[in-house]
Amino acid sequence: MDNTTINQRIALKKVQLTPDGWTLNILSPRVATITNPLGMRKVSYFGFYQTKDAEKFQQYLLENRLCTAAVIRSSRRLAAPIECKAWGCSSKIIWQCAVKDLKQQNLSARQQLPQPAFTKTSTH
């Protein structure tokens, strides 16, 4: 599956957090952002299953100045148990992570599909 196909399959899920318009925008199971009532992104979340992976990602973001700040914490916004909460991330890194996550989800789903049962058919 190429990037164009994945990009077309990102179905942004919006969850209203407050009556005045703060919104959680879920791009993939492990990537989300929060926007203010004017639609401006305030923070991004990247989910991980291992703390060490979250720490590596945090270090990567900070060392390459891909965000202004980042913290690791138990997940409060995503299905993954650990999240890297980052401020000031570019749309590019958020999009890249969402696409990568969706590709991994797609691969995992295909690997978990039951294999077809092959039976001998008679040729009479």
Secondary structure, DSSP 8 states (H G I E B T S, - for coil): --HHHHHHH---EEEE-STT--EEEEEETTEEEEE-TTS-EEEEEEEESSHHHHHHHHHHHHHTTSSSEEEEEE-SSSSSSEEEEEES--HHHHHHHHHHHHHHHHHHHHHHS-----------
